[in-house]
Amino acid sequence: MRIAILFVLFVLSSCARPGPETLALVSKPPGQKTVTILVASVRVPADSPPYAFTVGRADRLRYREVTIAIPPGHRPPEIEWPKGKPDPRKSFAVVERRDLTRDQFVAAAHSNGASALSAGIFIHGYNYNYQEALFRLAQMSADSGVSGSPILFDWPSQATITGYVADRDSAAFARDDLVSVLTDLGKSNVRTTLLAHSMGAWLAVESIRQLSLMGREDVLGKIDQVVLAAPDIDVDLLRKQLAATKPLSHPMVILASKDDLALALSKRLAGSAATAGSLDIADPRTKELAKEENLEVIDISSLPSVGGTNHDRFAALAAVYPQLQKTGNENTVAGTGALVLNGVGAVVSAPFRLGGTLLAH
């Protein structure tokens, strides 16, 4: 009965999905705030306007630069989705779009913002379509007040509730491509921070593991931080992955909520004893795991639930980031309801560096 209830809640939270029409190109009103995002996608591109990426698995990476206008009445951490034709005065709206070559993509990542040699990469999770991932990253970028162009690594999720197994295969399908992106950026001396959500967290850790097995310390050395938001990874599997992974510059970060309904459903479906994203930091076993595997586990359970399943709380963390930066006080983290193992509060800001600097508010 419990698994049926969880499934119904998850389905209801996914109703009225935004379609590709939300990406229609419109004119930008003068002076309106925009966010520019670089995209590396392993999806098959549509061959007609608005040129979205489909759910198909592509034979190669494709690169794009997209500029999105943020409506004046935007309320963090919401995404104001277009109703009908996008209106930048009322909704998120695409105002510029251009396809890039690989060299142009790397050059753009190399020259973004005030911090020219750093970039932030968002790796979306299970049940995401392209426009949802793109606008979610735009929302986090706008709310965090960070300049520069963040990067979306877009893998071919089927974007359906029933596509869980297919998405597992698609995440594995995209692993070499994420390694390729990290390698290209690393060779160009671009330092990266990865923010990976849900099933995307498995993809991120697997890619770091693969680079480790390949002996690519040169690329690993350019990865500053890996942040796993509500990671849909069995804890035993995570231990196995980390056993073959070389240490990074900073500990991996896990943003966890023990009341995450989507992970509860995933755990039931997979027969897993525990997922990394639903760890309870009050549990001594969690503290032992963090110590043994050099992890920082942050409880974000008191942040607002964005989609009703408590699975997208990481998106609300972006709005807290400017206040954390202004105070410069690690104890401020407690004000967000987050508790940090090992007493490291500053790490909560890591996902929202995004290759740039804090804007004035």
N, C-alpha and C positions, 0 to 999 in steps of 0.2 A: 504493500500500500504506500509506504513512504517513497519508494522510487517512482511510483506513478504520480504522486503529488509533486515531486521535484521536477519530473518531466513536464507536467502541465505548466508549472510556474516558468520553466525555461522557455517553453513554446510561447506563452503569453508575452514574455519579455521581448520576444523576437518578432512580434507581429508588425505589420506595416513597414516592411523593410524598405529603405531608400533604394530606388533604382538608378540606372545610369543617367536618366534624365536630369538628376540633380547636378550633373557635371556640365550642363550646357554653359557655353561661354557667353558671358555678358560684359557690359562695359562697367568699369570701376568709377564710382562717384569720386570727384576731386577730394583729396585729403582724407579718404577713408583708410582705416588701418588694414593692412594686409599681412599675410604670412606666406613666404615662399618655401616650397618643399621640393626636395630632390627625391625622385622615385627610381628604385631599381626593382623591376618586376619580372617574375618568372611566369606570369600569366600570358595567355594568348590575347593580343590586342584586338578590339573590335575594329572593323574596317569601315565604319560609318559613324557620323556624328552621334553623340559627343565624344567618340573615340575613347570609351572606357576600356578597362581591362576585364576580360571575361573570367569564368571559372576554369577555363582550359589550361592544361599544362604546356608551357611553351618550350621550344627546342633551344632557346637561348635567352639570356637576359636582355631586357629592353630598358632604356633610360629615358627619363622625362623630368621636366621642371614645371611645377604648377604653382601659380600664385592664387591665393584664396582671400577674398575680402571678408572681414569679420564685421557683422552688423553692429551699429552703435549701441543697440540695446542688448548686446550679448550678456548672458548671465552664466558665469562659471558654475559648475563644469559642464553645462549643457552644450549640445550642438543644435543650433537653430536650423533645422532642415527646411529646405525650400518646399513650398506647397504650390505645385504647378511650376511655372517658369521661375528660376531663381531671381530673387530681388535682393541685391546686396544691402539695401537699406533695412531689410527685415530678416535676412537669412544668410548663412554661409553661401558664398557664390564664387565660382571659378572665373577669374578675370584675365588670366594669362595662362597659356600652355604652349610648351614647345618640346619636341622630341630631341634627345641628345645622343651623341655617340658616347662610347665608353670614355674616350679621352676628354670630351667636354664635361661629362659627369664628374670625373675625378678633378678636373680643373675647377669646376664650380664648388666642389666640396673643399678644395684647397684654399679658396679665396673668400669664403663666406664670413661675414661679420667682422668684429674687431679681433677675434682670436682666429687667425688665418690658418692655423695648423691643427684645428680640432673639429670634430663633427660628432653629432649624436644620431644614432640609428634606432628607429622604432621597428620592432618585429611583432606584427599583430598575431592574434591567437586564432583558435578554432572558430568556425562559423562567422567569418568576416568576409564581406565582399570588398572590392577595391575602394569604392567611395566611402564606406564606413571607416576603413583604415586611414584613408587620406584625410578625411575630415576630423577623425579623432586626434590625429597628430597635429592638425591645424589648431584644434581646440586647446590641446596641452601647450603648444607653443605660444598661443595668444595669452592664455591664462598665466603662464609662468613669467611672462614679460622678458623673454630672452630673445636677443637679436640673432641674426644669422639664419641659415637655411638648414633645418633638420632633414634627415634622410629617412624615407620609408622603404624598408625591405618588404616587398609585397609578394608573398608566396601563394600558390593557387588553392586556397581554401574553397571548398564547394559552397560555402555560405548557406548551409542548411542544417537544421537540427539533426537530421538523420545521416549526415555526412561525416560522422565522427571517425569511423574507420578509414574512409577515403581521405580525410584530412590528415590522419596519421601518415598515410602513404605519401601524400603531397608534401608534408613537412620534410620527410626523408628525401623526397625527390628534389627539394630545393636546397639541400645541405651543401652540395658542391658549389652552388651559385652564391650562397652567403659567404663561403670560404673565399670565393673569387672576389667578391666585393671588398671583404676585409683585406685581402692580399693587395688588391689594386690601391686601396687607400693607404695601406701601410707602406707600400713601395714608394708612394708619393709623399711620405713623411707626414701623413694626416693621422693624428691621434683620435681614437674613437671611444665613445661611451655607448654601450648597448642597453636599451630598455626593451625587454622581451616579455610579452604577455601570454599567459595561459599555455597553449600548445607551442606557441612561438618560443617559449622559454626552453622547451626540449630542443628545438632547432638551434637555438643560440648555444646551449651547452654542448650539443653534439658537434657544432662547427668548431668551437674552441678545442674540444677533444680531438677532432680531426687534425687541426693545425698542430696540436701537441704531438700526435703520432707521426706527422709529417716532418717533425723537427723544425718547424717554422718559428723559431724564437724571435726572428726579426719582425714577423707580423704580430705575434703575441705581445711583443714589447711595446707595440703601438696601441694596444687596447688598455685604456685607463681603468675602466670599470664595466662590470656586467651586472645589471639590475634585473632580477626575475620577478615580475609582477604576477601574483596569483599563479605561480608555475604549476602546470598540469603535468607533474613528473612524480612518479612513484618514488618514495624516499629511498628505498633500496637501490633503485635504478640510478638515482642521483649520486649516491655513494659510489656506485660502479663507474659512472661517467667521470666523476671527479678524481677517482683513483688513477685514471690515465691522462689527467689534465695537468699541465704545468701551471704553477702558481702565476697569477697575474699581478699587476702593480698594486692592486687593492683587493681585499676580500670580495667575493661575490655577495650581492645583497639579495635577500628574499623579502618581498613585500607580501605579508600573509594576513588572512582573515579566517579564523576558525569557523565562522558562520557563512562561508562562501557556498551558496547553494549549487552553483554550477560544478564546483569541484566535488561536492558531495555526490552529485549524480554521476560524475566521471568515475569517482572511486567505486561506486556501486556497479557501474557497467563493466569496469575493468577488473573488479575483484581485488582492488588494491587495499592494503591495510591503512596506508596514509599517503597523502599527496603533500608535496613540499609547500604548496600554496595555502594549505589549511593548517599549518603547524600552530600549536598553542605555545606561546613563549613562556607561559607559566609552568609548562611541563618540563621537569628536569631532563627528560630525554632530548628535548629541543635544544636546551643549553649545551648538552653534551655533543649533539650533532654539530652545532655551530662551532664549538671549540675544536672538535676533531677535524672538521672539514674546512676550517678557516672561512666561516660564513658570518654575515651580519643578518639577523632575522628581525624584521621590523613589523610590529603589529599595527595594521592600519584599519582595524575593525570599527573605530568610531568615526571614520570619515564617511561622508554621504554615499549611499549606494546610487550609482548612476543608472543602472538598468533594472533594478529590482531584484537581481539575483546575488548582489554583493560581490560580483565577480569583476566589476570595472572600477572599483574604488580608487585604483591608482590614478585614474584620470582626474579625480578631485584633488589629489595631492599637488597638482600643478598650481592651483590657485593659492596654496599655502606657501609656495616657494618664495615669493617676494618678501613676505613677512619674515621668514627664516633668515633671509639674506640681510634684511635691514637690522635685525637685532644682533646678529652675530653671536647669539647665545645658544649653546647646545641644549640647555634646559628647555628652550622654547619648544622643542620637539614634543615634550610632554603635553603642551597645550593643544596639539593636534590629536591627542589620544594615542600617539605612537610611542611604543616602548622599544628601546634598542638594546640588544644584547651587547655586552662588552663596553657599554657606556659610550658608544660612538654615535653622537647625534648628527654631526655634519654630513654624514653619508646620505641622509634623506634628500639632500639637494642634488645628488648625482644624476638622476634621470633627466633633470631639466637644465643642465648646462647647454645641451643641444648645440654645441659648437659656437656659442656666442657669449655675449655678456648681458647682464641684467639691465633692462631699460629703466629709465626714470619713471616713477609713478607719482 
